Amino acid sequence: MKKKATESAPMLDEQGRKPLKLDYPQTIKVGFAFAIIMLFWTAYDFVVPLLLEHAYGLPNSLRGLIMGLDNLLSLFMLPFFGKLSDNAKGKLTKKFGKRTPFIVIGTLASVLLMVFVPVATLSQQKNANTYVDNLRAEIFATQEGQEVTELEKLLTKWYDENETNYCDKSYLKMNNISKEEYVKLRLDENFSSKKAVLNMIGSETYYYVIDGETVEVQLTDTAPSGETYQVIKERNEKYTKFVASGMNNYESDMIYANVTRKTGGASIGVYMVILLLVLVAMATFRSPAVALMPDVTPKPLRSQGNAMINLCGGVGGAIAFLIYTVVLFGSSLYNYVIIFASVAAGMLLLLAGFLALVKERKMVDRCQEICKEYGIDDFADETENTENVEAGALSSDAVMTDTAGNFVADMPETPDKAEEMSPETLEFAQEVAKNAKTPRKSPKEWWTSKSKEEQSKLVSFWLILASIFMWFMGYNAISSNLSVYTTKALNLSAGVASIISGVSMGISAIAFIPVGYMAAKIGRRKSIIIGFGLAVISFVLIFFFIKPNDKAIIPAVLFALFYLIAGFGLIIANVNTFPMVTELSTSQTLGQYTGYYYMATMSAQAITPFIAGLVMDYISNTALFMYSAICVIIAIVLMVFVKHGDSAIVGKGRKLTKEEKKQIRLDALDAD
């Protein structure tokens, strides 16, 4: 028994201390703040494109411009509010800490504002729905004695003018549909009805007209007693396969031209103001929420801590997925209000949990005690290697932190101020001031002063950033347009589209850990190229083989399978790209290089929705995937020329150690 007790006793270091371990319960509590953030953004990215489409029928380019707005704001606002919380002072800070006030105020402001986003569009949605009902009645009606219907006129125009977004000639020829057959498609012929399953199988809606008013009825409904009316069947197999996607685009264009541009100016103006306020409110606390984990976690444990808060963020995203998937299977005018209200309620519940469980000041004090006990100094690396700091790389207003977590912006103005600083902080401040006075070199002088090895590493660094930029240009073009593409081009319901997205990404998430092992065996660069290649294969398959079908379940299943391939590519890329960037940094430039990484990703995500929208507007919806494939191919070419930033590769025959496996798992969870 004594031997067993000895073996189970914890290992102690030379100073008799227990091994330093992450406080998982505390990290999960802190992760509530990140769960709030991901709950909102997951719902925002999927639902807002649908809302803009249904309410305003905006062109893809304008919708993309709006969807890129949050990333554009993030480029400026995240660093600003991050630094603002670093230097926070006052009564709230003394009582609750530096980050908590930002998290609470930002969340409450977001919740109060976000419900008004869909509310501002209600009248516009109602006007758009009424307009579409009347438009369909006009197009689909067959008047007595009329030889050519409005539908036939419309289809003739689409075919003759080769309007790609309305009429896909290549698809018609593939199915041996001539112009005459296409134009003569009549919705009251060859109609077959089946019970609808997930809005994918069968068609159950009719329209009828009484005294010029269009009314929607179900298949089982009968006409009012004594009334006669004209039945307008919504669709048949041929319509679904060859016309429906073009009609979806046509209806959107007509909504924009005849409703939004004529009477919707005030509505979209109010909507944009409220949306902008919501995005600003969300930006106020994202950086403070993420920074809270490092505040309460000793430096050696922050990688593990970051992995845990990303896991908490995933839980928030899963909650959002459940909310909008369930609601979108309905067809109520208030669907979007219900979604945003439910998301707001979820955010409030998570905030309540955060406030009940997180005592920031106590956690920070405890972290400082641990750091003092284990001799951990956040600036140990910097003070030991100040001779490696680039001349001019640091400025006199650079933000610095002493061992107590206090932020210092400048050199001490008086001896009394200097005495208040720790020796390490004072030494670092002096080094900053010295370098700040060094004259800056011209770009040419700076470059020629580098060794060949340093020049080669810098070239690799910029090639990696360029490759990451093109990767996000390609992948975000798909993700920001996914909900609209699946509903408009494939005729799937919004609920089915959300299931496809969620299931594909959920299944591909199983690749997180194996991807880390793969990088250890073949290296990060080769792994990334494989991931990019999978995405290209996925996009090309979707472009060539996914077409509307009379049975919507066929394109739905094929799209889900092909998109799953891209999901695996996304995981491989995300796990390995950021470590490649940090591999080329030093202890003095880690934060700077991290900033460059996010500058590349966010700038790409700010502009690609707009460019992708132009492609969809002026070429076709399906061309979106070819655009993305081209962007990712460029990313592959750039990555091929990278020579530095790779990980050490495990030799043949050698198995990974327990420590290596643990680090791989943490890096995988840490992937954003």
N, C-alpha and C positions, 0 to 999 in steps of 0.2 A: 504493500500500500504506500509505503514511504517513497519507493522508487517511482511509482505511478504519479504521485503528487509532484515529485521533482520534475518529471518529464513534462507535465502539463503546466508547470509554472512558466510565466512569461519570461522571455529572454530580456536581459538588462544590458545596457551599454556600459562603458567604462565608468561613467558617472553614476551608475545605478539607476538609470531612468528607463521606463518602459518604452518600447518602440513607438514612434510618432505615427498615429493613425487618424484617418479622417473621421470626423464625427458625422456619420451618415444621417442620423435623425435630424440634427441641426441643419445640415445641407439641404435635406428635403424640405424642411420648414422654409428656408430661404428661397427654395425653388418655387414656392407658391407664387412669388412675384413674376417669375419667368413664365409660369403656367398662364397667368393673366394675359401676358403679352401674346403668347402663341394661340390662346383661345380666340383673341380678337383677329389676329392676322390670318389665321387659317380660314376663318369664316369670311373675312374681307376679300381675300384673293379669289375665292370661288364664287361668292354670292354677288359682289358688286358688279362684275361684268354682265351677269344675267339681269340685274336690276337696270343697268344702263341700257341694255338691249331692249327689254320689255317696255320700259317707260318712254325712252326717247328714240329708239331705233338708230342710235348714233353710228356713223361710219366706223369701221374697225380702227382706222387711224386715230380718230378723235377719242374713241374709247381707250385705245392704247396710250394716248397722251395722258389721260386721266389716271390710268392704272400705273403709269410710271411716276406720277407725282409724289407718291410716298417715298420712293427711293431717292428722288431728287432732293426732297426735304431732309431725308436722313443724312445725306452727304454733309449738310451744314449744321443741322440741329442736334444730332447725336453727340458730336464732339463738344458742342457748346454746352448742352445740359449736363454732359458728363463732367466737364470742368467746373461748371457752376455748382454741382453737388460736391465736388472735391473740396471746394473752398467755402462751403455753406457754413454760416454762423447764425446766431440768434437764439431766441428762446426755444423754438421748435427743435432746433438742432441739439441744444443742450438736453432737452427732455427725451427726444425720440431717436437722435442720431442724424447723420448727414443724409442718408438715402431714404429713410422711411417717409419723411414728409413729401418728397417728390413722388414716391410710389402711391401714397394715399391720395394726394391732391390730383395727380395725373389720372389715376384710375377713376376717381369720382367725376372729374371733368369729362372724361371720355364717355363714361356711362350715361351721364346726363345729356350729352350731345348726340351720341350715336343713334339713339332711338328716333331722332328727328330726321336722320338721313333717309330712311324709306318713307316716313310720314310726309316729307316734302315732295315726294313723287306720287302720292296717292291719286290726286286729281289728274295728273298727267297719265298715269297708268290707266285710269278709267276712260279718259279721252282716247287713248291709243287703242284700248280694247274695243270701244264703240266704233271707232274708225275702221278697224280690221274686220269687224262683223259686217259692217255695211259694204266694205270693199269686196269681201268674199261673196256676199249676196249679189252684188253687181256682176262679178266675174263668173260665178257659177250658175247664174240664172239662165234658163232657156225660155225665151219669150215666144209666144205663139206666132207662127208665120215668119220667124226670124231664121234665116238660112245659116248664118255664121254667128256663133256665140262670142261673147266677150273673151272667154277663155281661149277660143281658137285664134282670135285676133292677137291676143297677148303672146301665145306660144309661137305664132308666125313671126312676130316682131323679134322675139328672143332668138329664134333660130336664124333668121335672115341677118340680123345685126351681130350675131355671134357674141352675145353678151354672156361671157363665161360664167359669171356668178349666178346666172339664171338658167343657162342651158349648156350642158357639158356634151358637146358634139362627139367627142371621142368615146364617151360612155354609151351614147346612143348607138354609134356605129358598132361598138363592141357587142351590143345586144341586138344588132340587125334591125334597129328602129329607124325607119326612113323619116324624112321630113313630113310626108303625108300622114304617116301613122302617128307621129309625135303631135302634129297639129290637131288631129282628129280624136285625141284622147278625150273621152267624155266621162265625166264622173258618175253618170247615171247608168253606165254599162259595166257588165262583168263585176258587179260589186259583191263581195263575199264578206260576211261578218262573223267574227268569232269573239268569244269572251276575252276581254283584254287582260293580260298578265304583265304587271309592271309597265303598262303603257307601251309594251313592245310587240305584243301579238294581237292582231285584229284591230278593228276600228268600230267605235260604238256611237259616234256622234252624227246627228243630222241637224240641218237648219231648215226652218220653214218660214215663209213670208206671209204675213196677214196685213193687208192695207199698207203695204210698203215697209212694215217693221220686221226686222229679222229677229227670230227667236230660236234659241238653241234647245233641242229636245234630245232625249235618249232614244235608243233604238226601239225600246218597248213602249214608248209613249204613243198615245193616239191623238188625233186631232180633236179640238174642242167641239162639242156637239153643235151641229148645224153650220160649222165653218168649213170652208174649202181653202186649201193652201197649196203652195208649190213646194215640194220637197227638194232640198239641196243636199245631196249626200256629200259628206266631207272628203272622202277619199276612197280609192279602190287600189288594187295591187299595182296597177301600172302607174297610177298617180304617185303613190308612195315611192316607187322605185325611180321614176324619171322626172317628176315635176316638183315633188314636195320640197326638196332642199332649195331649188331655185325660187319657189314661191315664198319660202321663209325669208330669203334675202330680199325679194321684191317687196314683201310686206314691211320689212324693216326700213327699206329705203323710202317707201311711201309714208310711213309714220314720221320719219325725219323731215321729209319734204313738205308734207301737208298738215302735220300736227305740231311737231317740235319747232320748226322754223317759223310757223305762223302764230301759234298761240302759246308755245312752251318756253319762251325766252325767260319769263319771270321765274317759272318753276325750276329750270335748270340753273338759273342764277342763284336762287336760294339754296338749291341742292349743293352747288359747288362751294358756297360760303360755309355751309354746315360741315361738309366733308373736309374742307381745309382746316376748320377748327378742330375736328375730331383727330385728323392726322397730326396736328400740332400738339394736341393734348396727349396723344399716344407717344409722341417723340420726347415729351418732357421727362418721362420716367423709364424709358428703355435702358439708357446707359446707366442711371443710378441702380436699377434693378439688377442688371448684370454685374455691376461693380460691387454690389453688396456681398457676393460670395467671396471674392478676394479679401474684402475687408475683415471677414470673420474666419478666414482659413489661412493657416500658415503657408508660406510660399511653396515648400516642397509638396504640399498636398493639393495644390490648386488645379492641377490637371484632372485629378480624380473628382474634385469638387465641380469643375466645369462639366464633366461627363454627367454627373448627377443632375445638375440643373437643366441640362439639355434633355435628360430623360423626363424631368418634370414638365418641361415645355412640350414634349411629345404627348403627355397626358392631357394638357390643355388643348392641343390640336385635335386629339381624339374626341374630346367632348364637343368641340365645334363641329367635327365631321358628323357625329350622331345627331346633333341639333338640325343642321341644314338638310341632311339626307332624309330624315323623317318628315320635315315640314314640306320639302319640295315635291313630295309625292302628291300633295294636295294641289288644288288649282284656284285657291282663294286669292282675291285681290290683296288680302292682308298677309300673304305668305312672308314677304320680306320684313314687315313690321314684327311678325311673330319671331322670325329668326333673330333679328337684331335685339329684340326685347329679351329673348331667351339667352343670347350671348351676354347681354348686359347683366342679367341676373346671375349667370355663371361667374362673371368677373367679380360681382359684389360678394358672392359666397366665398370665392378664393381669397378676396381681400380680407374678409372677416376672419378666415382661417389664418392668413398671414399676420394680422394684428394680434390675434389670440396667441399665436405660437412664437412670433419673432420679437425679441427684445434686443434691438440692435446694439444699444450702448453696452449692455451686459455681455453680449456676444463678442463685441469688439474688444472690450476689456479682457475677457477671458482669452481671446486670441493673442493679445499682447503679453499676457502672463505666460502662455505656452511658448511664444517666441523668445521671451526672456529666459525661460527655463532651459530651452534647448539651444540657446545662443544663435537664434535665427535673426538675420538682419536683411531686410529686403534690399538694402543697397550695398551689401557686402561685395557683390561682384563689381559694381561700379567703382567703389573706392579702391579696389585692388587693381583695377585695370584702367585707371583714368588716363594713362599714357597712350591708350589706344583710341581715345576719343578724337573723332575727326575735327580738324580746325574749322571753326565756324559752324559745326553741326548742331551745337547747342547754343541757345540764346539766353540772355540774362533774365528773361521772363519765363524760362522753362519751369514747369511744375515739378517740385521735388517733395519728397516725403521723408521725414525722419523716422527713427525706429519706433516712436510712439504713435505713428500714423498721422502726424500733423503736417499739413501741406505748407511749403515755403515757396514763395514766388520770386524773391529777389535776395540779393546779398543783404546781410544785416546792416541797418543804417547806423546803429550806435553800438558801443561795446556791450551795453546792457542787453541789447537784442541778441548779440552774438553769444552771450553767456547762457541764454535760454535754449540755444540749439545743442543737440548732441554733437560730440566731436566728429562723428562720421558725416552728419549733415553739413556741418560747417566746412569740413574738408571738401565735400562734394560741391558746395556752393562756391567756394573759392576757385575750384577747377572750372566750374561753369563760367564764372566771371572772367577768368583768365582767357578761356577759349573764345568768349564773346568779343574780346578786344582784339583778337587776331584778325588781320585783314583777310577778307574772303578772296579765294583764288578764282580766276576766270575758269569757265568750264573746260577749256583746253588745258590750262595749267593743272587743274584738278585731275583730269584724265591721265595726262602724261606722268603725273607723280605716282600713279598706281603701278604696281608690278604687273607682269603679264598674267600671273595667277589671279590677282585681284580684278583685273580687267575682264578676264574670262568669266569669273564668278558674277560680276555685274551684268555682263551680257546675258548669262543664263537667267539671272534674276528678272531682267526685263522681258526676256522671252517667256518665262513662266507667267508673269503678270499678263502679257499679251495673250497667251494661250488661255488663261483663266477668263480674261475679258471676253474672248470669242466663244468660249464654252458657255458662259452665262448669256451671251447674246443669243445663242442657239436654243439653249434649254428653257430660259425664261420666256422666250417668244411662244413656246408651246404652253407652258404652265399658266401664263397670264391670259391665254385665249382658249384654254381647254374646255371650260364650261360652255362657252358660246359655240365653239366648233362642234362639240358633240351634240348640242341641241339643234343647231341650225343646219349643219352639213349632213349629219347622220340621222336627223329626225328622232333622236332619243329624248326621253323626258329628262328634266333636270335632276330628278332623284336617281335615275339610272346612271346618268353621267357622274354624279357624285360617288356612287358605289364603285364605278370603274376606276376612278381616280384613287379613292381610298384603298380599295383592295389591291390594286397594282403596287402602290407605294408600300402598303403594309406587308405584302408578301416579299417584295424586294428587300425590305429591312432585314430579313434573315441573313443577307449577305454581309452585314456590317463586320462580324467577327472573321469569317473566312477571307474577306478582302484584306484585312490587316495581316493575316498569315501569308497571303499571296504576295503582298508588298515586301514582307520579310524574306521571301524566297527569291523573287525575281526583281525586286526593286520598285520604288515608287513610280519612276518615269514610265517603265513598261506597263505597270498596272494602270496608270492613267490613260495611256494610249489605248489599252484594251477597253477601258471604260468608255472612252470617247468613241471607239469603233462600234461598241454595242449600241450606243445612242444613234449613230449614223445608220446602222442596219435597221434599227427600229423605225426611224423616220422615213427611210426609203420604202420599207415594207408598207407602212401606212399610206404613203403617197401613191403607190402603185396598186395596192390591193384592197384598200378600204373604200367601198362605194356604198351609197344608199341601196337598200334592198327592200323588197316587199314584206319581208319578215325582219323586223328591226333587230331581232335577237342575233342574227348572223353577223352584221357589222359590229354589234356591241361586243360579242365574244371575241371576234378577231382583233378588234381594236384593243381590248383589255389585254390579250396575249402579247400583241406587238408592243404595246406601251409598257408592259412589264419588263421587256428587254431593256428599254430606255431607263427604267427604274433601277435595274442592276448597274447600268452604266453610271447613273447619278451617284449611287452609293460609292462605287469605286473612285470616282472623281473627287467627291467631297471628303472622303477619308484621307486622300493622299495629297491634294493640291496645297492646302494650307501648311502641312508639315514641310513641304518642299520649300515654301517661302521662308519659314522660320529657320530651316536648316542653314540658310545662307546669312542669317542675321547673327549679330553678336549680342552680348548681354546689354550693351549700350544702345543697340538699334532694334531690339526685339519689338518694342512698342511701335517704333517708326515703320518697320516692315509690316507689322500687323495692319497699321493704318493704310499702307499702300495696297495690301490685299483687299481690304474692304472698299477702298476707293475703286479698284478694278471691278469688283463684283457689283457694287451699287450703281456705278455709272453705267454699266452694261444694262442692268435691270431698269434704269431710268429711261433709256432711249430705245431699247429693243421692242417694247410693246407698240410704240408708235410706228417704227419701221415695219414690223410684222403686220400691223394693221394696214399700212399702205400696200403691202404685198397681197393681202387678202382682198382689199378693195379693188385693185387694178389688175390683178391676175386671176386668182381664185382662192377660195378658202383652203383647198387642199394644198395649194402652193406654199402655205405656211410651213409644211413639213420639209419641203425641199429647201426653203430658205434656211431653216434651222440646221438641216443636214450640211449645207454649204458652210455655215458658220463653224460647225463642229469639225469639219474637215480641215478648215484653216487652223483651228486650235491644235489638231493632230500634227500638222506640218510644223507649226511653231514648236511644239513639244519635242519633235524629233531632233531639233538642233540644240536642245538643252544638254549641257554637259555636267552641270553641278546641281547640288540640292537633293541628290538621291540618298536613300538610306543604306546602311551597311547590309549587305546581302548575306544570309546564312549559307555557309558552305554546304556542298553536297554531302549527304549522309549525316549531317549534324542536326539533332532535334532542337527545337526551341526550348529554352529553359523556362521554369515557372515564372521567373521575373519578366522575361521577354513576352510570354503569353499574357501576363497580367497587364503589361504596358500596352500591348496591342489592343486588348479589350477596352482599356481606358481611352486610347486614341480613337477607337471606333465609336464609342459613345460620345466622345467629345466633338465628333464631326458635326459641323453646323449644316 
